[in-house]
Amino acid sequence: MEGPPHQHYFSFVYINMGRRATYHYYQQQLGINNHILISHISMAAPDLQNPPNCTAELSLSGDHESHDSQLPESGGWITFPFIAGALTGLTLAAGGWGANLIVYLIEEFNVKRIDAAQISNVVSGSSSLFPIVGAIAADCFFGSFSVIAFSSCVSLLGVVLLALTTLDFLRPEECGLASTLCKNPSKLQFSVLYSGIALAVIGQGGTRFTLATMGADQFHKPSHQAVFFDWYFFSFYVSAVISNTVIVYVEDNVSWKLGFAITIAFNLIGLVIFLLGSRFYRCVKPRGSPFVDLARVFVAALRKRKVLISLDNEEYYCNHQHQGSENTVTSTTPTKSFRFLNRAALKTEGDTRFDGLIAKPWRVCTVEQVEDFKTLIRIFPLWSSSIFLGTPIGIQISLTVLQALIMDRHLGPHFKIPAGSFLVISFISTAIAIPLIDRILFPSWKKLTRHSPTPIQRIGIGHILNALSMAVSAVVELRRRRVAHRHHLPAGSVTPMLGLWLFPQLVLVGVGEAFHFPGQVSLYYQEFPTSLRSTSTAMISLLIAIAFYLSTALIDLIRRTTTWLPEDLNDGRVDNVYWLMTGIGLINFFGFLVCAKMYKYNNTNEGGTNNGSDE
């Protein structure tokens, strides 16, 4: 296969962690066709620890090409079946319990519908947050191999606990959808359930995207890495769709015990396959996290808050020669923006040693580190505007499943779509939209305007489609509610309206993701300084985590202050919730436009070359 694997981008990809091993690959690809590759920019490898099972070490700092003659025999394509096999097994396991969680809580644990949606949002937010924790653990302390192996075991333990909740003594008595006399779970039953969910989420965070990091480490040539990501994301996409359809169907129509048993089997298979390849892997040592440098800048500036800012560039620490390395980083002079932070690079007595190296790393930083921190501050308004881009999506995901549960989900007389499988439509829409956008829309755009769309323009289109999706959701829900009232349905009854009416809103949100999530990754990757490129896509993961947590808080606020979200949705006004999300989306879009108008590209060449803009 040639070219970046844009056709496999979908919603899960935006929580990938950006790391170092494929930096050179993406740098090369950005100069060719920026908007194609963004779906996979979110992986790059850190320097990994060399655990006992790993056969070699590799340092990825310095000149990338200088290691050609030094690369050990381990690594390469012989490791791919083990990486892909582990990915497939663990992704099937994660989707097997996560995709149908709302339905499981409602039907098997008698959790109220909105409460189940809240729990699902918290789980989704945590699933976006823990990859950051896993990446930092791999970067700073243990290396990817150890993190993946340990996290896979944790995930397996969590899935086993979830499977135990299908036993009669660990779940409450069955309760029909229309019954109002449901018995609540006991403290023991809730403890086992929540412990299983927590362990499964932690394990998922430490494996899914760290696997891509380790896989990228096995290849030195960018062309090999490109093919690796083609197949990696193909495996990831196919596994996610299967888990969201086949396993969910088994859980809904056969039994939850069998569904969770299949999930355990896939998790165990993934772990075993990963360990079987241990003697073939190439591993490198962890080098530390860039977050430490950011903290040093803030602490150093705070400690020197009373020091006068100098106009003499010689007073600032610009050169930093790493011990044991021939690499010397020479930074530019500090800029005038956010001058308070310049104090962090201001040299005072005792900050440096006689050989020019830093003596007190928490009192003085390089100018480059200070400017990196300033870059984060400048881009923060654009980044924060995307929080309210993701929040409506989080609310829509939960409410769509609840709507599907009380709609006619039959396709023909014998097949019934599981409620948890409806969300697959957004994944498929994103996967289809990516190549269409790349091959048809953007070339046409470029012919008409002589410029390719910039990342900020892509994000803006995503804002519009997202707001439009919320409006369509409101119209569909208004129609469903009227049909339910016209038939005078009792609580919990199925509305005689096809669940296929939910497809348009999911298609719109999926196409919107094909615009704004790749656009965000592209913007952060090209605008962040080189030293922080490994942090750029971690911002996406953090953003999604905050959005899901915020959606949980927003639903809770709506429940407390309105009657829009009762237990029986037929008596509520879910359409008003969607209209509220539409309004928030439009207000947020105008705020985004203001931020976009004020923002100036730091890396002008990249902004112009890669995006076809002269900005």
C-alpha positions as CSV (number, residue, x, y, z in Angstrom):
1,M,0.0,0.0,0.0
2,E,1.1,3.5,-0.7
3,G,0.5,6.7,1.2
4,P,-0.7,7.3,4.7
5,P,-3.7,5.2,5.8
6,H,-6.2,7.9,5.8
7,Q,-9.0,5.5,5.0
8,H,-8.9,3.9,8.4
9,Y,-9.3,7.1,10.5
10,F,-12.4,7.0,12.8
11,S,-13.6,8.3,16.1
12,F,-11.3,6.2,18.3
13,V,-8.2,7.6,16.6
14,Y,-8.4,11.1,18.1
15,I,-7.3,9.8,21.5
16,N,-4.0,8.5,20.2
17,M,-0.8,9.7,21.8
18,G,1.8,11.5,19.7
19,R,5.3,10.2,20.4
20,R,8.8,10.4,18.8
21,A,9.7,7.3,16.7
22,T,7.7,8.4,13.6
23,Y,8.5,12.1,13.8
24,H,10.7,12.0,10.8
25,Y,8.0,10.1,8.8
26,Y,5.3,12.6,9.6
27,Q,7.7,15.5,8.9
28,Q,8.3,14.1,5.5
29,Q,4.7,13.4,4.8
30,L,3.6,16.9,5.9
31,G,5.6,18.3,3.0
32,I,3.7,16.0,0.6
33,N,0.1,16.1,1.5
34,N,-0.8,17.3,5.0
35,H,-4.5,16.6,5.0
36,I,-4.1,12.9,4.0
37,L,-1.9,11.8,6.9
38,I,-3.5,13.5,9.8
39,S,-5.6,10.5,10.8
40,H,-2.4,8.7,11.8
41,I,-0.2,11.5,13.0
42,S,-1.2,10.6,16.5
43,M,1.5,7.9,16.9
44,A,5.1,8.3,17.3
45,A,7.4,6.4,19.6
46,P,9.1,7.3,22.8
47,D,12.4,5.8,23.8
48,L,11.4,2.7,25.5
49,Q,12.8,0.8,28.4
50,N,14.6,-2.5,27.6
51,P,12.8,-5.1,29.8
52,P,14.2,-8.6,30.1
53,N,12.1,-9.9,27.2
54,C,13.3,-7.3,24.7
55,T,16.4,-8.3,22.8
56,A,17.8,-4.9,21.9
57,E,17.9,-1.2,22.7
58,L,17.7,1.7,20.4
59,S,18.2,5.4,21.1
60,L,16.2,7.6,18.7
61,S,17.7,10.9,19.7
62,G,20.0,12.7,17.3
63,D,20.4,12.1,13.6
64,H,17.9,9.6,12.4
65,E,19.9,8.3,9.6
66,S,23.1,7.8,11.6
67,H,21.7,4.6,13.1
68,D,21.3,2.7,9.8
69,S,24.5,0.7,10.3
70,Q,23.9,0.3,14.1
71,L,20.3,-1.1,14.0
72,P,20.2,-4.6,15.6
73,E,18.6,-7.6,13.8
74,S,15.6,-7.6,16.1
75,G,12.5,-5.7,15.1
76,G,11.2,-5.4,11.5
77,W,8.2,-7.1,9.9
78,I,8.6,-10.3,11.9
79,T,7.1,-8.4,14.8
80,F,4.0,-7.2,13.0
81,P,1.9,-10.3,13.4
82,F,2.4,-10.1,17.1
83,I,1.6,-6.4,17.3
84,A,-1.4,-6.7,15.1
85,G,-2.6,-9.8,16.8
86,A,-2.4,-8.2,20.2
87,L,-4.1,-5.1,18.9
88,T,-7.0,-7.1,17.4
89,G,-7.5,-9.1,20.6
90,L,-7.4,-6.2,23.0
91,T,-9.6,-4.0,20.7
92,L,-12.2,-6.7,20.4
93,A,-12.2,-7.1,24.2
94,A,-12.5,-3.3,24.9
95,G,-15.4,-2.9,22.4
96,G,-17.1,-6.0,23.7
97,W,-17.7,-4.6,27.1
98,G,-17.6,-0.8,26.4
99,A,-19.9,-0.5,23.3
100,N,-22.9,-2.0,25.1
101,L,-22.3,-0.7,28.6
102,I,-25.4,1.6,28.7
103,V,-27.7,-1.3,27.7
104,Y,-26.0,-3.7,30.3
105,L,-26.5,-1.2,33.1
106,I,-30.1,-0.6,32.3
107,E,-31.2,-4.1,31.5
108,E,-29.1,-6.2,33.9
109,F,-28.4,-3.8,36.8
110,N,-31.6,-1.8,36.8
111,V,-29.8,1.5,36.5
112,K,-31.9,4.4,35.5
113,R,-31.5,5.4,31.9
114,I,-30.0,8.8,32.4
115,D,-27.7,7.5,35.2
116,A,-26.5,4.8,32.8
117,A,-25.7,7.5,30.2
118,Q,-23.8,9.5,32.9
119,I,-21.8,6.4,33.8
120,S,-21.0,5.8,30.2
121,N,-19.8,9.4,29.7
122,V,-17.5,9.1,32.7
123,V,-16.1,5.8,31.3
124,S,-15.6,7.4,27.9
125,G,-13.8,10.4,29.4
126,S,-11.5,8.1,31.5
127,S,-10.8,6.0,28.4
128,S,-9.5,9.2,26.8
129,L,-7.6,10.3,29.8
130,F,-5.7,7.1,30.7
131,P,-3.8,6.9,27.4
132,I,-2.0,10.0,28.6
133,V,-1.1,8.4,31.9
134,G,0.0,5.2,30.0
135,A,2.1,7.2,27.6
136,I,3.8,9.2,30.4
137,A,4.5,5.9,32.3
138,A,6.1,4.4,29.2
139,D,8.0,7.6,28.4
140,C,9.4,8.3,31.8
141,F,9.7,5.1,33.7
142,F,9.0,1.7,32.3
143,G,9.0,1.6,28.6
144,S,6.2,0.4,26.2
145,F,6.8,-3.3,26.6
146,S,6.3,-3.3,30.3
147,V,3.4,-0.9,30.2
148,I,1.6,-3.0,27.5
149,A,2.1,-6.3,29.3
150,F,1.0,-5.0,32.7
151,S,-2.0,-3.1,31.3
152,S,-3.1,-6.1,29.4
153,C,-3.2,-8.1,32.6
154,V,-5.1,-5.3,34.4
155,S,-7.6,-5.2,31.5
156,L,-8.0,-9.0,31.7
157,L,-8.7,-8.8,35.4
158,G,-11.3,-6.0,34.8
159,V,-13.1,-8.0,32.1
160,V,-13.2,-11.1,34.4
161,L,-14.8,-9.0,37.1
162,L,-17.4,-7.7,34.6
163,A,-18.1,-11.3,33.5
164,L,-18.7,-12.3,37.2
165,T,-21.4,-9.7,37.4
166,T,-23.5,-11.9,35.1
167,L,-23.8,-14.4,37.9
168,D,-27.1,-14.3,39.7
169,F,-25.7,-13.5,43.1
170,L,-23.7,-10.5,41.7
171,R,-26.5,-8.8,40.0
172,P,-30.0,-7.7,41.1
173,E,-33.2,-9.5,40.1
174,E,-34.4,-9.1,36.6
175,C,-36.6,-6.1,35.9
176,G,-38.7,-5.5,32.8
177,L,-38.4,-2.3,30.9
178,A,-41.9,-1.3,31.8
179,S,-41.7,-2.2,35.5
180,T,-41.6,0.4,38.1
181,L,-40.7,-2.0,41.0
182,C,-37.1,-2.7,40.1
183,K,-34.7,-3.8,42.9
184,N,-31.5,-1.8,43.2
185,P,-28.1,-3.5,43.2
186,S,-26.5,-4.1,46.5
187,K,-23.2,-2.5,47.6
188,L,-21.3,-5.7,46.9
189,Q,-22.8,-5.9,43.4
190,F,-22.0,-2.3,42.6
191,S,-18.5,-2.7,44.0
192,V,-17.7,-5.6,41.7
193,L,-19.2,-3.9,38.7
194,Y,-17.4,-0.6,39.2
195,S,-14.1,-2.3,40.1
196,G,-14.3,-4.3,36.8
197,I,-15.1,-1.1,34.8
198,A,-12.2,0.8,36.4
199,L,-9.7,-2.0,35.8
200,A,-10.8,-2.5,32.2
201,V,-10.5,1.3,31.5
202,I,-7.1,1.5,33.1
203,G,-5.9,-1.5,31.1
204,Q,-7.3,-0.2,27.9
205,G,-5.5,3.2,28.4
206,G,-2.2,1.5,28.8
207,T,-2.4,-0.8,25.8
208,R,-4.2,0.5,22.8
209,F,-2.0,3.4,21.7
210,T,1.2,2.3,23.4
211,L,1.0,-0.7,21.0
212,A,1.3,1.6,18.0
213,T,4.3,3.3,19.7
214,M,6.0,0.0,20.1
215,G,5.1,-1.1,16.6
216,A,6.6,2.1,15.1
217,D,9.8,1.3,17.0
218,Q,10.3,-1.9,15.0
219,F,10.9,0.0,11.7
220,H,13.6,2.6,10.9
221,K,12.6,3.5,7.3
222,P,9.6,5.9,6.9
223,S,8.3,3.9,4.0
224,H,8.0,0.8,6.2
225,Q,6.4,2.9,9.0
226,A,3.8,4.1,6.4
227,V,2.8,0.5,5.4
228,F,2.8,-0.4,9.1
229,F,0.3,2.3,9.9
230,D,-1.9,1.2,7.0
231,W,-2.2,-2.3,8.4
232,Y,-2.3,-1.2,12.0
233,F,-5.3,1.1,11.5
234,F,-7.0,-1.4,9.3
235,S,-6.7,-4.0,12.1
236,F,-7.9,-1.4,14.6
237,Y,-10.9,-0.3,12.5
238,V,-12.0,-3.8,11.6
239,S,-11.7,-5.0,15.2
240,A,-13.7,-2.0,16.5
241,V,-16.5,-2.5,14.0
242,I,-16.7,-6.3,14.8
243,S,-16.8,-5.7,18.6
244,N,-19.5,-3.0,18.1
245,T,-21.7,-5.3,16.0
246,V,-21.0,-9.0,16.4
247,I,-20.2,-9.1,20.1
248,V,-22.9,-6.6,20.9
249,Y,-25.4,-8.8,18.9
250,V,-24.4,-11.9,20.9
251,E,-24.9,-10.0,24.2
252,D,-28.3,-8.7,23.2
253,N,-29.7,-11.8,21.5
254,V,-27.8,-14.8,22.9
255,S,-26.6,-14.1,26.4
256,W,-24.4,-11.6,28.3
257,K,-22.5,-14.5,29.8
258,L,-21.4,-15.7,26.4
259,G,-20.6,-12.1,25.2
260,F,-18.4,-11.4,28.2
261,A,-16.8,-14.9,27.9
262,I,-15.8,-14.0,24.3
263,T,-14.5,-10.7,25.5
264,I,-12.3,-12.5,28.1
265,A,-11.0,-14.9,25.5
266,F,-10.0,-12.1,23.1
267,N,-8.2,-10.2,25.9
268,L,-6.3,-13.3,26.9
269,I,-5.5,-14.1,23.2
270,G,-4.2,-10.6,22.7
271,L,-2.0,-10.8,25.8
272,V,-0.5,-14.2,24.8
273,I,0.2,-13.1,21.3
274,F,2.0,-10.0,22.5
275,L,4.2,-12.0,24.9
276,L,5.0,-14.6,22.3
277,G,6.7,-11.9,20.2
278,S,8.9,-10.6,23.1
279,R,12.2,-12.1,21.8
280,F,11.7,-10.4,18.4
281,Y,10.9,-6.8,19.6
282,R,13.3,-3.9,19.4
283,C,13.0,-1.8,22.5
284,V,14.6,1.6,23.4
285,K,15.0,3.3,26.7
286,P,12.6,5.9,28.1
287,R,13.9,9.5,27.9
288,G,11.4,11.4,29.9
289,S,8.3,13.5,29.3
290,P,8.2,17.1,27.8
291,F,5.7,18.0,30.5
292,V,8.6,18.2,33.0
293,D,10.2,20.9,30.9
294,L,6.9,22.9,30.9
295,A,6.7,22.6,34.6
296,R,10.3,23.8,35.0
297,V,9.5,26.9,32.9
298,F,6.6,27.9,35.2
299,V,8.5,27.2,38.4
300,A,11.7,29.0,37.3
301,A,9.7,32.1,36.2
302,L,7.8,32.1,39.5
303,R,10.9,31.8,41.6
304,K,12.5,34.7,39.7
305,R,9.4,36.9,39.7
306,K,11.3,39.7,41.4
307,V,14.3,39.6,39.0
308,L,14.3,42.5,36.5
309,I,13.9,41.4,32.9
310,S,17.1,42.2,30.9
311,L,17.2,43.6,27.4
312,D,20.6,42.0,26.8
313,N,20.2,38.7,25.0
314,E,23.5,37.5,26.4
315,E,21.8,37.4,29.8
316,Y,19.5,34.5,28.7
317,Y,20.4,30.9,28.6
318,C,20.2,30.0,24.9
319,N,22.5,27.0,24.5
320,H,22.1,23.7,26.1
321,Q,24.5,20.9,25.4
322,H,23.3,17.6,26.7
323,Q,25.7,15.6,28.7
324,G,27.0,12.6,26.8
325,S,25.6,14.0,23.5
326,E,27.1,15.9,20.6
327,N,23.8,17.5,20.0
328,T,23.6,21.2,20.7
329,V,20.4,23.1,20.7
330,T,20.7,26.8,19.8
331,S,17.6,28.8,20.5
332,T,16.5,32.2,19.3
333,T,16.3,35.2,21.5
334,P,13.2,35.4,23.7
335,T,10.1,37.1,22.2
336,K,8.4,40.0,23.8
337,S,5.0,38.3,24.3
338,F,4.4,36.9,27.8
339,R,7.6,38.6,29.0
340,F,7.0,37.3,32.5
341,L,8.1,33.9,31.4
342,N,11.4,35.2,30.0
343,R,12.7,35.3,33.6
344,A,12.8,31.5,33.5
345,A,15.7,31.7,30.9
346,L,17.4,34.6,32.7
347,K,20.8,33.5,34.1
348,T,21.5,34.4,37.7
349,E,24.4,33.4,40.0
350,G,24.7,29.7,40.5
351,D,22.3,28.7,37.7
352,T,25.0,27.2,35.5
353,R,28.2,25.3,36.1
354,F,31.7,26.2,35.0
355,D,31.3,24.1,31.8
356,G,28.1,26.0,30.8
357,L,25.7,23.2,31.7
358,I,22.6,23.8,33.8
359,A,23.3,23.4,37.5
360,K,19.8,24.1,38.8
361,P,17.2,22.8,36.3
362,W,14.3,24.2,38.3
363,R,15.8,27.7,38.4
364,V,16.9,28.2,34.8
365,C,15.6,26.9,31.4
366,T,16.6,27.4,27.8
367,V,15.0,30.1,25.7
368,E,13.7,27.3,23.5
369,Q,11.8,25.8,26.5
370,V,10.4,29.2,27.4
371,E,9.2,29.7,23.8
372,D,7.7,26.3,23.8
373,F,5.6,27.2,26.8
374,K,4.5,30.4,25.2
375,T,3.3,28.5,22.1
376,L,1.0,26.4,24.3
377,I,-0.4,29.6,25.8
378,R,-1.0,31.1,22.3
379,I,-2.8,28.1,20.9
380,F,-4.8,27.5,24.1
381,P,-7.9,29.6,23.0
382,L,-8.2,27.5,19.8
383,W,-7.7,24.3,21.7
384,S,-10.2,25.2,24.4
385,S,-12.9,26.1,21.8
386,S,-12.8,22.4,20.8
387,I,-13.9,21.3,24.2
388,F,-17.5,22.5,23.5
389,L,-17.1,20.8,20.1
390,G,-16.7,17.4,21.8
391,T,-19.2,18.0,24.6
392,P,-22.3,17.8,22.4
393,I,-20.9,14.7,20.8
394,G,-20.6,13.0,24.2
395,I,-24.2,13.9,25.0
396,Q,-25.4,12.8,21.6
397,I,-23.7,9.4,22.0
398,S,-25.4,8.6,25.3
399,L,-28.9,9.9,24.3
400,T,-28.8,8.2,20.9
401,V,-28.5,4.8,22.6
402,L,-31.4,5.7,25.0
403,Q,-33.5,6.7,22.0
404,A,-32.6,3.5,20.1
405,L,-33.8,1.4,23.0
406,I,-37.4,2.8,22.7
407,M,-37.5,2.8,18.8
408,D,-38.3,0.1,16.3
409,R,-34.8,-1.4,15.5
410,H,-36.0,-4.2,13.2
411,L,-34.5,-4.7,9.8
412,G,-37.0,-7.2,8.3
413,P,-39.0,-9.7,10.3
414,H,-36.1,-11.5,12.0
415,F,-33.2,-9.1,12.5
416,K,-33.0,-6.4,15.2
417,I,-30.2,-3.9,15.4
418,P,-28.6,-3.8,18.9
419,A,-29.0,-0.3,20.4
420,G,-25.3,-0.2,21.2
421,S,-24.4,-0.8,17.5
422,F,-26.1,2.3,16.2
423,L,-22.9,4.3,17.0
424,V,-21.0,2.3,14.4
425,I,-22.7,4.5,11.8
426,S,-20.6,7.5,12.9
427,F,-17.4,5.4,12.7
428,I,-18.2,4.1,9.2
429,S,-19.2,7.7,8.1
430,T,-15.8,9.0,9.2
431,A,-14.0,6.2,7.5
432,I,-15.8,6.8,4.2
433,A,-15.6,10.6,4.5
434,I,-11.8,10.7,4.9
435,P,-10.9,9.4,1.4
436,L,-13.8,11.3,-0.2
437,I,-12.6,14.6,1.4
438,D,-9.0,13.8,0.5
439,R,-9.5,12.6,-3.1
440,I,-12.5,14.7,-4.2
441,L,-13.4,17.7,-2.0
442,F,-9.9,19.1,-1.3
443,P,-8.6,18.8,-4.9
444,S,-11.7,20.6,-6.1
445,W,-11.3,23.2,-3.4
446,K,-7.7,23.7,-4.5
447,K,-8.7,24.1,-8.2
448,L,-11.2,26.8,-7.3
449,T,-9.2,28.7,-4.7
450,R,-5.6,27.7,-5.7
451,H,-5.1,26.9,-2.0
452,S,-5.7,23.8,0.0
453,P,-7.8,24.4,3.1
454,T,-5.8,25.2,6.2
455,P,-6.2,23.1,9.4
456,I,-8.2,26.0,11.0
457,Q,-10.6,25.9,8.1
458,R,-11.1,22.2,8.4
459,I,-11.9,22.7,12.1
460,G,-14.4,25.4,11.2
461,I,-16.2,23.1,8.8
462,G,-16.4,20.5,11.6
463,H,-18.0,23.0,13.9
464,I,-20.7,23.7,11.4
465,L,-21.5,20.0,10.7
466,N,-21.5,19.3,14.4
467,A,-24.1,22.0,15.1
468,L,-26.1,20.8,12.2
469,S,-26.0,17.3,13.6
470,M,-27.4,18.5,16.9
471,A,-30.3,20.3,15.0
472,V,-31.1,17.2,13.1
473,S,-31.1,15.2,16.3
474,A,-33.6,17.7,17.8
475,V,-36.0,17.4,14.8
476,V,-35.8,13.6,14.8
477,E,-36.5,13.4,18.6
478,L,-39.4,15.9,18.3
479,R,-41.0,13.6,15.6
480,R,-40.4,10.5,17.8
481,R,-42.0,12.1,20.8
482,R,-45.1,13.2,18.8
483,V,-45.5,9.7,17.5
484,A,-45.2,8.3,21.0
485,H,-47.8,10.7,22.3
486,R,-50.2,10.0,19.4
487,H,-50.2,6.3,20.3
488,H,-50.6,7.0,24.0
489,L,-47.8,4.6,24.8
490,P,-47.2,3.4,28.4
491,A,-43.8,4.0,30.1
492,G,-40.9,2.1,28.5
493,S,-42.9,1.0,25.4
494,V,-41.3,1.0,22.0
495,T,-42.3,3.9,19.7
496,P,-43.6,2.7,16.3
497,M,-40.9,4.7,14.5
498,L,-37.9,3.1,12.8
499,G,-34.5,3.5,14.5
500,L,-33.1,4.3,11.0
501,W,-34.2,7.8,11.6
502,L,-31.2,8.2,13.9
503,F,-28.8,7.5,11.1
504,P,-28.7,11.0,9.5
505,Q,-27.5,12.7,12.8
506,L,-24.8,10.0,13.2
507,V,-23.7,10.4,9.6
508,L,-23.4,14.2,10.1
509,V,-21.4,13.9,13.3
510,G,-19.1,11.3,11.6
511,V,-18.4,13.5,8.6
512,G,-17.8,16.4,11.0
513,E,-15.2,14.3,12.8
514,A,-13.5,13.6,9.5
515,F,-13.0,17.4,9.2
516,H,-12.3,18.7,12.7
517,F,-10.3,16.0,14.4
518,P,-7.7,15.6,11.6
519,G,-7.7,19.4,11.4
520,Q,-6.9,19.7,15.0
521,V,-4.1,17.2,15.0
522,S,-2.7,18.9,11.9
523,L,-2.8,22.3,13.5
524,Y,-1.2,21.2,16.8
525,Y,1.4,19.1,15.0
526,Q,2.6,21.8,12.6
527,E,2.4,24.7,15.1
528,F,4.0,23.1,18.2
529,P,7.7,23.5,18.4
530,T,9.8,20.5,17.4
531,S,10.6,19.6,21.0
532,L,6.9,19.4,21.8
533,R,5.7,17.6,18.7
534,S,5.4,14.5,20.8
535,T,3.0,16.3,23.0
536,S,0.8,17.8,20.3
537,T,-1.7,15.0,19.8
538,A,-1.8,14.3,23.6
539,M,-3.8,17.6,23.6
540,I,-6.5,15.9,21.6
541,S,-6.8,13.1,24.1
542,L,-7.0,15.5,27.0
543,L,-9.6,17.6,25.1
544,I,-11.8,14.6,24.6
545,A,-11.5,13.5,28.2
546,I,-12.6,17.0,29.4
547,A,-15.4,17.0,26.9
548,F,-16.9,13.8,28.1
549,Y,-16.6,14.8,31.8
550,L,-18.2,18.1,30.9
551,S,-21.0,16.4,29.1
552,T,-21.7,14.4,32.3
553,A,-21.8,17.5,34.4
554,L,-24.0,19.3,31.8
555,I,-26.6,16.4,31.8
556,D,-26.6,16.4,35.6
557,L,-27.3,20.2,35.5
558,I,-30.1,19.8,33.1
559,R,-31.7,17.0,35.2
560,R,-31.5,19.2,38.3
561,T,-32.9,22.4,36.8
562,T,-35.4,21.1,34.1
563,T,-37.8,18.2,33.5
564,W,-36.3,17.5,30.1
565,L,-34.6,14.2,31.0
566,P,-37.0,12.0,33.1
567,E,-36.7,8.2,33.3
568,D,-39.3,7.8,30.6
569,L,-38.1,9.8,27.7
570,N,-41.6,10.0,26.2
571,D,-42.5,12.3,29.1
572,G,-39.4,14.5,28.7
573,R,-38.0,17.0,26.2
574,V,-34.8,15.4,24.8
575,D,-35.3,17.6,21.7
576,N,-34.8,20.7,23.9
577,V,-31.5,19.2,25.1
578,Y,-30.4,18.9,21.5
579,W,-31.6,22.5,20.7
580,L,-29.5,23.6,23.7
581,M,-26.5,21.8,22.3
582,T,-27.2,23.4,18.9
583,G,-27.1,26.9,20.5
584,I,-24.0,26.1,22.5
585,G,-22.4,24.8,19.3
586,L,-23.2,28.0,17.3
587,I,-22.0,30.3,20.1
588,N,-18.8,28.2,20.4
589,F,-18.4,28.4,16.6
590,F,-18.5,32.2,16.7
591,G,-16.0,32.2,19.6
592,F,-13.8,29.9,17.5
593,L,-14.0,32.4,14.5
594,V,-12.7,35.2,16.8
595,C,-9.8,33.0,18.0
596,A,-9.0,31.9,14.5
597,K,-9.1,35.5,13.2
598,M,-6.6,36.6,15.9
599,Y,-4.3,33.6,15.6
600,K,-1.2,33.8,13.5
601,Y,0.7,30.7,12.3
602,N,4.0,30.3,14.1
603,N,5.4,28.0,11.5
604,T,4.6,30.1,8.4
605,N,6.3,27.8,5.9
606,E,4.3,24.8,7.2
607,G,1.1,26.7,7.2
608,G,1.6,27.8,3.7
609,T,3.3,24.8,2.2
610,N,1.3,22.0,3.7
611,N,-2.0,23.7,3.6
612,G,-1.7,25.7,0.6
613,S,-2.0,28.9,2.5
614,D,0.1,31.9,2.4
615,E,-0.6,32.8,5.9
